[in-house]
Amino acid sequence: MELFNKSGALIAFVLVSVGALIACQAKEDAVPPAPVIEAVAQKLTIHGGAAAERRLREWAEQGSVVAKRELGMIYQSKTQQRGEAMRLFEEAARAGDSESAFQLAEMVRAPSDSGAESRALSLYQQAAERSHAKAALRLASLIRGADVAAQPAALK
């Protein structure tokens, strides 16, 4: 009887250990909270590193809006990855991220292209509606500038 109790305890220990390992593996694949993603992005910005970029990309592919935004922020200054940055900002902005909408508006706004300016206005408005202060200021400035441009030359 004593042998059975020791064997049962050993089997129970093994089963609990296997369960814990499975839980740890599942947790590793989960997307971490926003501050962790932002810290990894900051590390990538400061020190570089393929591992940090790969991790951000994995989280972005798993649907993390914050990871998409942070990757977009890193890519927007790189000429070859500017299109990828716009795509990431677009996806994150559609998911409700105000900073992504603002960054995308900054990228698409071009003084010579009125179509891009109207798209930028829409994106600034989207970000401003989600309490993004810079976007609200930029939106007000653009609207005010449009009003000033529409005035007759004698009133300017």
N, C-alpha and C positions, 0 to 999 in steps of 0.2 A: 504494500500500500504506500509505503514511504517513497519507493522508487517512482510510482505513478505521480505523486505530488511534485517530485522534483522534475520529472519529464514534462508534466503539464505546465509547470512554471517556466521551463525552458522554451517550450513551444509558444506559450503566451508571450514571452519576451521577444522571441523571433518575429512573431506576427505583428506585435506593436512596433518593433523596429522597422520592419518592411513598410508598414503603414506610414510611419514618420518620414521615411525616405521618399515615399511617393508624394506625400504632402509637400515636402521641401522642393521636390522637382516641379510640382504644379505651381508652387508659389514663385519659383524662379522665372517661369514663363509669363507671369502676370505683369501688367504694366504698372510701374511704380507711381506714386503720387507726383503731382506737378513740381514740388520743390526738388525732388530727386532728379527729375528729368532736366530741370533748369540748371542744377549743379553739374550734371554731366555735360550739358551744352557749354557751360562756362569753362569747364575743364578743357573741352575740345577747342574753344576759342583761344584760350591762353596757351595751352601746351600742344595742341594738335593731337594727333593720335587716331589711327585707323580703328582701334577697338571702340573708342567712345563714339565715333561717327557710325560705326556698324550697329552699336547698341541703340542709338537714336533712331536710325533707319528701321530697325526691328520694331521699336515701339510705335513709330509712325505707321508702319505697315499693319500693326495690330489695332490701329484706329486712334491712337493718342493724339488729340488735337494739340496739346502742348508740345509734343515731340515734332509734329509737323511744323508748328510755328518756329521752334528753336532751330530746326534744320534749315528752314527758309531764311532765317536771320543769318545763319552762317553762309548759306549759298548765295545770298543776294549780292554780296560784294565780289563774288567770283564770276567773271565774264562768262565762262563756259557753263556755269550752273545757274545762270540767271533765270532761264526758262523753268528749270526745276523748282527754283525758289518761288516763282510766281504760281506754279501748280500747287505747291504745298500751302502757300498762303491762301489760295483760292479755296482749297478743301477745308482748311481750318476756319476760314471766314464763314463759309457755308454752315459750318458746325456751330457758329456763334462766337468765335474768338475775336474780340474787338481789336486786339493788337495786330492780328493777322490781316484784318480788313484795313487797318490803318497802313501797315507796311505795304500791302498790295496797292493801295491808293497812291502811296508815295512812288511806287515803281511804275505805275501806268500813267501817271500824270505827265503830260508833255505839253509845253506851251504852244507848240505849233499845231497840235492835233486836237480839234474840238471834240471829237468822239472819245478820245482818251480822257479829256478833261471831264466830260459828263459822266463817264464811268467812274473816274476818281471821286467826283462829287457824291455819287451814289454810295461808294465804299466808305467815304468819310462820314456820310450820314449814318450808315449802318454801324460804324464804330462809335460815333457820337451817341447814338441811341442806346448803346450799351455802356455809357458813362466813360468813354475814352476822352480825356480832357484835351489832348493834342489834336485829336480828330475834330472835336467841336470847334476849337480855335481855327484850325485850317479851313474847315467848312465855312465858318463865319467870314474869314478873310477872303475866300474865293467868291462867296456870294456878294460880299461888299465890293470886291474888285469888279465883278460882273455888272453891278449896279452903276459903279463909277464909269466903266467903259461904255455903258449904254447912254450916259448923259451927253447932251450936246456939248461941243467944244467950248462954247461961251461960258458954260457953267463950271467948267473944270478949274 
